[in-house]
Amino acid sequence: MDYSKVIIGSVCLLISSILLSAQYITAAIMGIGRNRWGPNAINELFTSGGYLLITLSVLFFIVGIFLYLLHFNPDKLNDK
């Protein structure tokens, strides 16, 4: 069996999680010297780094899930 799609899908999911965690780390670093904290402070810090990491994370997540599910075939479960 060819598991290349599953492996590439898993790598895309890994890249997605790394990009999203990088966005949280960026927000945490930018919030170190902040003196005032309001109700929207976390959201402001999260979006102040831009939407590139979030967009790429969602894109890699969708590609990873698609490639992972592309290999999955429900008929294989019934062939016991």
C-alpha positions in Angstrom: 0.0 0.0 0.0 1.1 3.5 -0.8 1.1 5.6 2.3 2.7 8.7 0.8 -0.5 10.7 1.0 -0.9 9.9 4.6 2.7 10.9 5.4 2.4 14.2 3.4 -0.9 14.9 5.1 0.6 14.3 8.5 3.5 16.6 7.7 1.0 19.3 6.6 -0.8 18.9 9.9 2.5 19.2 11.8 3.4 22.3 9.8 0.0 23.8 10.6 0.4 23.2 14.4 3.9 24.7 14.3 2.7 27.8 12.5 -0.2 28.3 14.9 2.0 27.9 17.9 4.4 30.4 16.4 1.6 32.9 16.2 0.9 32.4 20.0 4.6 32.7 20.8 4.8 36.0 18.8 1.8 37.3 20.7 3.3 36.4 24.0 6.6 38.1 23.2 4.8 41.2 22.1 2.8 41.3 25.3 5.8 41.2 27.6 6.2 44.9 28.0 2.5 45.7 28.0 1.3 47.8 31.0 -2.4 47.9 30.4 -4.6 44.9 30.0 -8.2 45.2 28.8 -10.8 42.8 27.7 -9.6 42.7 24.1 -5.8 42.8 24.9 -5.2 39.1 24.0 -7.1 39.4 20.7 -5.1 42.6 19.9 -1.8 40.9 20.6 -2.8 37.8 18.6 -3.8 39.8 15.5 -1.0 42.4 15.8 1.5 40.0 14.3 -0.5 39.8 11.1 -2.7 37.1 9.6 0.0 35.4 7.6 0.8 32.7 10.1 -2.9 32.1 10.8 -3.8 31.9 7.1 -0.9 29.5 6.3 -1.8 27.4 9.4 -5.4 27.0 8.2 -4.3 26.3 4.6 -1.9 23.6 5.7 -4.6 22.1 8.1 -7.1 21.9 5.2 -4.5 20.3 2.8 -3.4 17.9 5.5 -6.9 16.7 6.4 -7.7 16.4 2.7 -4.7 14.3 1.9 -5.2 12.2 5.0 -8.8 11.5 4.2 -8.1 10.9 0.5 -6.2 7.8 1.5 -9.0 6.6 3.8 -11.4 4.2 2.2 -14.4 2.9 4.2 -14.6 -0.2 2.0 -11.3 -1.4 3.5 -12.9 -1.8 6.9 -15.4 -4.3 5.5 -12.8 -6.5 3.7 -11.8 -8.6 6.8 
